[in-house]
Amino acid sequence: ETGVTQTPRHLVMGMTNKKSLKCEQHLGHNAMYWYKQSAKKPLELMFVYSLEERVENNSVPSRFSPECPNSSHLFLHLHTLQPEDSALYLCASSQDRVLGDGTDTQYFGPGTRLTVL
Amino acid sequence: AQKITQTQPGMFVQEKEAVTLDCTYDTSDQSYGLFWYKQPSSGEMIFLIYQGSYDEQNATEGRYSLNFQKARKSANLVISASQLGDSAMYFCAMRGDGGFKTIFGAGTRLFVKA
């Protein structure tokens, strides 16, 4: 198993469904991230976990709920989504050695392409 | 506020030629990192190259090099000897002091012609 994996790769759900996205990193990193990539918009950071604690939460609607049970796994729980939530959801991880020195590279998974009907 | 600007929505290059993708940034941080990522149509963001703000030499990784001009706040990506597999979206990104946030530019779509 290599790098960062995400499941499922594709997901179609109705607005009343509840689903979860899963991310797993095999790099021994201590920080994990969720990003949203919509068509024609820059990549948006949603959540950051460092050492399993949430350290960033960028005004994301409560219908998105993250969970980080350990440093290798990250989930994004979805419920009562809207059609405008359709996007590519990317997970990333990094090894943050020193907070704030800007050097730590994020490595991304292949993404989950989500369609909300 | 931090900002990344990529002014080229799309670029064409002939196979085996070199191409430069532009990136300018704005930050008040003293220490920061600059990154380039490649995103093929499959969706995965692939890390290409990193440049630290205090690095005096331009970063190179195989066919990729980063033309870093600190005074002009530019961090252009140069791809030498383009290959058909280089056709993809390319994103410039920056991460500064004091947090985990990395900001991304809007991207440049590169088309390599045979």
Interface residues (C-beta under 8 A of the other chain):
Chain A: A31 Y33 P42 L43 L45 V48 S50 V55 E56 L88 L90 A92 S94 D96 L99 G100 D101 G102 T103 D104 T105 Q106 Y107 F108 G109 P110 G111 R113
Chain B: D29 S31 Y32 G33 F35 Y37 S42 G43 E44 M45 I46 F47 Y50 G52 S53 F91 M94 R95 G96 D97 G98 G99 F100 K101 T102 I103 F104 G105 A106 G107
